[in-house]
């Protein structure tokens, strides 16, 4: 849970220069919750993770984008096998997950189900995934501005508690994971 202060300061010009006329401050409480910890996300993960793992794959993460009738449920799967994830693997997971979602019906309305590997520009969802990619270049987008900006692209330096440490232009930022809306590894060729 975080707090921020909104201040409005009215100034007038007189013989002495600028003079404050009034100052109005409000302390506002804001709650930061990871999208992945929302009730809908939790329900979906509890249904999907066992299916994916039961088929022999790693549940990398998922995104649920509620866009009215164009909603998307995107599931990322990974494997230790040398061949990686192929189209047939995605189709198997899609069929099984679709069957479970049809029975349990956790999503109201129409949606598109997408299953894929995380790819080279893989999204990062949990601290363990960030930990595995220390030293890599990552691109982060925050839910709210931090130090005047929402987008960061730089080297992932480490994890400190629940914070991600990223170096951008020789400056290190300690970003609370709760503020991260989306994070991806930037492929280096």
C-alpha positions in Angstrom: 0.0 0.0 0.0 1.4 3.4 -0.9 0.6 7.0 -0.3 1.1 10.2 -2.3 0.5 13.8 -1.7 -1.2 16.1 -4.2 -0.4 19.8 -3.6 -1.9 22.8 -5.4 -0.1 26.0 -4.9 -1.5 29.3 -6.2 0.9 32.1 -6.6 0.4 35.8 -7.3 2.8 38.5 -8.5 3.3 41.6 -6.4 6.1 44.2 -5.7 8.1 41.6 -3.7 7.9 38.9 -6.4 5.9 35.7 -6.3 3.8 35.3 -3.2 1.7 32.2 -2.3 -2.0 32.9 -2.1 -3.0 29.4 -0.9 -1.8 25.9 -0.7 -4.1 22.9 -0.8 -2.6 19.5 0.0 -4.3 16.1 0.1 -2.8 12.8 1.3 -4.3 10.1 -0.8 -4.0 6.4 -0.2 -3.4 4.2 -3.2 -3.2 0.5 -3.4 -0.8 -1.3 -5.7 -1.7 -4.8 -6.5 0.0 -7.0 -9.1 -2.3 -7.8 -11.9 -1.3 -11.4 -11.4 -2.6 -11.3 -7.8 -6.1 -10.2 -8.7 -8.9 -12.6 -7.9 -9.6 -13.4 -11.6 -5.9 -14.1 -12.2 -5.7 -16.4 -9.2 -8.8 -18.4 -10.2 -7.4 -18.8 -13.7 -4.0 -19.8 -12.6 -5.4 -22.4 -10.2 -7.3 -24.0 -13.1 -4.6 -23.7 -15.7 -1.3 -24.4 -14.0 -2.1 -28.1 -13.0 -3.3 -28.8 -16.6 -0.1 -27.4 -18.1 2.2 -29.2 -15.6 0.2 -32.4 -16.0 1.0 -32.3 -19.7 4.7 -32.1 -18.8 5.3 -28.4 -19.4 6.3 -25.6 -17.2 3.7 -22.9 -16.6 5.7 -19.8 -17.4 2.9 -17.3 -16.8 -0.2 -15.8 -18.3 -1.9 -12.6 -19.3 -5.6 -11.9 -19.1 -6.6 -8.8 -20.9 -10.3 -8.0 -20.4 -11.2 -6.0 -23.4 -15.0 -6.5 -23.5 -15.9 -8.9 -26.2 -12.3 -9.0 -27.4 -10.8 -10.4 -24.2 -7.6 -12.5 -24.5 -6.2 -15.2 -22.2 -2.6 -15.7 -23.2 -0.8 -18.7 -21.6 3.0 -19.1 -21.9 4.5 -22.6 -21.6 8.1 -23.7 -21.4 9.9 -27.1 -21.5 13.4 -28.4 -20.7 13.3 -30.6 -23.8 15.9 -29.7 -26.4 13.3 -29.4 -29.2 11.6 -26.6 -27.3 7.9 -25.8 -27.7 6.3 -26.5 -31.0 2.8 -25.9 -32.5 1.6 -29.3 -31.5 2.6 -28.7 -27.9 0.6 -25.4 -27.9 -2.4 -27.2 -29.5 -2.4 -29.9 -26.9 -2.3 -27.4 -24.0 -4.9 -25.3 -25.7 -7.3 -28.2 -26.1 -6.9 -29.3 -22.5 -7.2 -25.8 -21.0 -10.2 -25.0 -23.3 -12.0 -28.1 -22.0 -11.4 -27.1 -18.3 -12.4 -23.5 -18.9 -15.6 -24.7 -20.7 -16.6 -26.7 -17.7 -15.5 -24.3 -14.9 -16.5 -21.1 -16.9 -14.4 -18.6 -15.0 -14.5 -16.0 -17.8 -17.8 -14.4 -18.7 -18.4 -13.5 -22.3 -16.3 -14.4 -25.3 -12.5 -14.5 -25.2 -9.6 -15.7 -27.3 -7.3 -18.4 -25.9 -3.7 -18.1 -27.0 -1.0 -20.6 -26.0 2.7 -20.0 -26.9 6.3 -20.3 -25.7 7.7 -17.3 -24.0 10.0 -16.7 -27.0 13.3 -14.8 -27.0 11.6 -11.6 -25.8 10.1 -13.6 -23.0 7.9 -11.8 -20.4 8.9 -12.0 -16.8 6.2 -12.6 -14.2 7.8 -13.7 -10.9 10.9 -12.9 -8.9 12.4 -16.3 -9.7 12.2 -15.5 -13.4 13.9 -12.1 -12.8 16.6 -13.8 -10.8 17.3 -16.2 -13.7 17.8 -13.3 -16.1 20.2 -11.2 -14.0 22.7 -9.6 -16.4 20.3 -9.5 -19.3 18.8 -6.4 -20.9 15.2 -6.0 -19.9 12.4 -3.6 -20.8 10.0 -2.7 -18.1 6.7 -0.7 -18.1 5.4 0.5 -14.7 1.7 1.0 -13.7 2.5 4.5 -12.4 5.5 6.8 -12.9 8.5 6.2 -10.8 11.1 9.0 -10.7 9.1 10.7 -13.5 9.0 7.9 -15.9 7.1 4.7 -16.7 9.4 2.9 -19.1 12.8 1.6 -18.3 15.2 -0.4 -20.5 18.5 -1.5 -19.1 20.5 -4.3 -17.5 18.9 -6.3 -14.8 21.3 -6.1 -11.9 19.5 -8.1 -9.3 16.7 -8.6 -6.8 16.5 -7.0 -3.4 13.6 -8.3 -1.4 10.5 -7.6 -3.5 12.3 -5.0 -5.7 14.0 -5.3 -9.1 17.3 -3.5 -9.6 17.9 -2.2 -13.1 20.8 -0.1 -14.5 19.8 2.5 -17.1 22.4 4.8 -18.5 24.8 4.1 -15.5 22.1 4.9 -13.0 20.5 2.1 -10.9 16.8 2.0 -10.1 15.2 0.0 -7.4 11.7 -0.8 -8.7 9.1 -2.5 -6.6 7.8 -5.5 -8.4 4.2 -4.5 -7.5 4.6 -1.4 -9.7 5.8 -3.5 -12.8 3.0 -3.8 -15.3 5.0 -5.6 -18.0 8.6 -6.8 -18.3 10.3 -8.5 -21.1 13.8 -9.8 -21.8 15.4 -7.9 -24.8 17.0 -10.4 -27.1 20.7 -9.7 -27.9 22.0 -10.9 -31.2 
